[in-house]
Amino acid sequence: MTKQWYFINSGPCDPAYNMALDEALLHWHAEEKLPPMIRFYEWNPATLSVGYFQKAKRDIDFDQLDKLNLGFVRRPTGGRAVLHEHELTYSIIVSENYPNMPKTVTEAYRVLSEGLLKGFQNLGLDAYFSIPETNEQKEALAKPKSAVCFDAPSWYELVVEGKKVAGSAQTRQEGVILQHGAILIDLDAEKLLSVFKFKSDEARERMRHKLPEKAVSINSLANRTVTVQECIEAFYNGFQEALDIELVPYELTAEQQQFVEQLAETKYRSTEWNDKY
């Protein structure tokens, strides 16, 4: 029997709210107040997010962030920095004990990302999972050479023509998996590179040449302009098919909305959280 999950399309939200809602949904699912959840959202303003353990002051040029009027937030998940601008962001909230959910992080990641795979295929793109094969590739995963998320694909991330089209990260708390990630619709490589610190101009130039070989957007692959709404439909159907679920639209109650706003203010807008490392 097809299981019902809830679905929220938040639209464009500020960075602190986006992270607070993902965390709140995780807590509510752990408390069995809500079933598993798929959420889509965007960012207003465009935002640079960094991974939970990332050394932001070392890696990020905050003067440039201010100059470009970009938001900034630290995610509760790991991984490297992502510029959220021309994209659809997704999150999945589901129990670690969900039927047939693999126990290992990488295998659970593969299962949950099947919805992304189907979504890209629904857009007519020949997407597949990246699987590092050589020792050099595996070592690059263990010790990333740059702070840029789209520098290289990780285990089971989605690639087209060998280039990364989605970057995802995962955390597990209270027995619940939170996986969220960026689906690239367009990519402004110059803006992305401008917000990072590099050891030298040569290092920046190397990354400028390297990035187009490593990351690619949906629009540059599709040879047409793909809208956010098209992506929502493609990935909505992709998750339903891949996970064998029925997505039921859900709206937060006033009380839930107030909780999220408070969490955004006290945690994700605080310097204590964002300057953590």
N, C-alpha and C positions, 0 to 999 in steps of 0.2 A: 504494500500500500504506500502510495506517495505521501511523504511527510510534508507538513506545512511549516515553512519558515516565514518570519516577518521580513518585510522589505520597506526600507526608508530611502527616499530620494531627497536629500537635504538641500540640493542646489548649492549656490555659492554662499559660504559662511566664512567667518574670520578664523584665523588659525587656531587660537586657543579654544574656541567653541568646537571646532572639528575634532581636536584631540580629546576634549572633555567628553563629547558625546560617545566616541568610540570606547573610552574607559567606562563611562556610565553603563553602556549597553553590556559590557563584559560583566560588571558587578551585578546587574539585574538578571542576567542569564545565570550567573553563579547562584543567585538566590532563588532561582526558578520562578522569577516574576515574569520573564519573557522567554519565548522559545529561541532557537537559533535565528540568526539575523544576517541578512545581506544589506549593506548600505552603500549608496553612491553619493558622492559629494564633490564640490568644487571649492575654490579658494578665492576669497575677496578680503584683502588684496592678494595678488600673487605673492607667494610665500616660499621662503627657504626653510625646510625642516631638516633637522639633524637627528642622527640616531642617538639613542639613549646614552651610550658611552662615548660619543664623539667629543673630541676636544674642540669646541666651537671657536674659542678665542685664538687657538693655534691655526685653525683651518680657514676661518671665514673672515672676509673683509667687511666689517660692520659699517664702516663709512660708506662703502659702495652700496650696501643694502639700503641705507638711509637715502642716499642720492637717488636710487631707483624707486624709492617708496615701496620697498618690498617688506612683507611681514616676516617674522621669524618665530619659530617654535621648536622646542625639543620634543621628539616623539617618545612615547613609552616603549616603543619597539627599537630593536637594534638597527644595524646597517649604517649607510653613509648618507651624506647630504643629498637632498632632492629639491630642485626648483619646481614648485607646483604652479604652473601657469596655464599652458594650453593642454589640458589633460582632463580625464575623468578619473577620480580617485574612488577606490572601492574599499570596503572593509567587510570581513567575515567574522562573526562571533559564534562559536560553537564549542560545546563541551569536549574535553579530551576523551570522554567516555562515550561519545556519539557512536552508534553502531558502525562497525567496520572502519573506524578511524585509526590509522596506524599510530603506534606509540612514538616512533621516532619523528623528530622535527622535520627532517628532509622528506620522509615519505608522506607525512601529513600535509606538508607543503605541496607535494605533487598532486595529492588527491584534491585539495581545495583549489589548486590552480587549474584543474581540468576545466573549470568554468571559464577561466580566462582564455584557455586554448580554444574552446568552442566559440567564444565571443569573437576572437580574431578571425576564426574560420567563417563565422557568420558575416563578417565584413569582406569576405573574399580573399583573405590573406593566408598564405601558406605558412602558418606559425607552427613551431614545435618547441619542445623542451630542450634547454641547454643541459648537457651532462658533461662536466669537465672530464677529460680522458687522460691527458698527459700529466706527468708529475709536475710540470711547470704550471699547468692550469690549476691543479689542486693546490699548489703552494700559493698561487696568486689569490685564491679564495681565503686561505688561512691568514695571509698577510697582505691585505690590499695595499697597492702602491700609491693610491690617491684617495682624496676625501670625497671624490665625485661618485655618486651612486651609479650613474650610467656609464662609467668607465669600463665595466666588464660584467657579463652575466654570471650569476651564481647558480648553484644547483637548482635545476627545474624552473629557472626563470624562462620567460617566453622570448624567443628570438625568431626573426624572419630574415632570411638570407644571411644568417650568421650574426645579425645585429640585434641588440636588446631593444624590445618594444614595450616592456613593462618591468618596473622594479618594485619588489615587495619586501616586507619585513614582518616578523612574527614575534609575539610575546605570549607567555603562558602564565596566568595568574588565577588563583582560586579554582584550579581545575578547568579553566576555560582558555581556549585558544583565541587570540585576537590576531588576525592577519589582515594587513592593509597594504595598499600599494598604488602606484601611479601608472595609468595607462596613457602613454604619450600620443596625443593627437597632433601636436606640432612641437618643434624643438628649436628654441632660440639659443644656439650653442654659444654665441658671443656673450649674451647676457649671463648665461650659466657660468662660463669661465671667469667672467669679470668679478664675481662675488667670492672667489676663492683666493687664498694666499698661496703663492708658489715660492719655492726656494730661490728661483732665478727666472729671468725673462726666457731663458732657453727652455726651462721646465714647462713654463706656460705655453710656449710655442709648440713643444712636443705634444702636449695635451690637445692643443688646437687642431693639430693634424690627426691625432689619434682618435678623438671623439667621434667624428663622422664615420670612422671604420667600426666603431663599437656600438653606437646607439643610433636608432632611426625612429622616426615618427610615423604614425598611421598615414597622414596625408602625403608624406613623401613616397610612401609605398603604393598607395591606392591610386595615384595619378588623378585624383579628384579631391574636392574638399569634403571631408567627412565631418558631420556636425556632432556636437555633444549628444543631441537627442538620438541620432543614429547609433552612437556608441552605447547609450543607455539601453536601447532596445536589443542590440546585438548581445551585450553581456548579460542583460536580464534573462534573455532566453538561453544563453550559454550556461549560466549557473543552474537554471532549472533543469536543463537537459543533463548536464554532467553530474550533478549531485542527486538527480532523481527527486526533485522537490517541487512543491508549488509555493510560489512567493505570494504572500498576502500583504497588501499595503497596510502600513501602520503609521499612526500619528502619535506623537508624545502627548501625554496629558499635561495640564498646566503645572501640576506638581513635579513631574519629571523634567519639564522644561526649566523650571526654577532650579532644580538640583544641578542640571548641566551648566546653567549660567553661573551658578555659584562655584562649581568646580573649575570652570574656565577662569574665573576671576582669581580664585585663591591659589590655584596651582599653575595652570598653563600660561597665565599672564605674568606670573611672579618671576622676578630676577633670580630668586633662590632656585627655582626649577630650571629656568633656561640657561643659567650660568653654572649649572651643576658641575660641569667638567671643563 
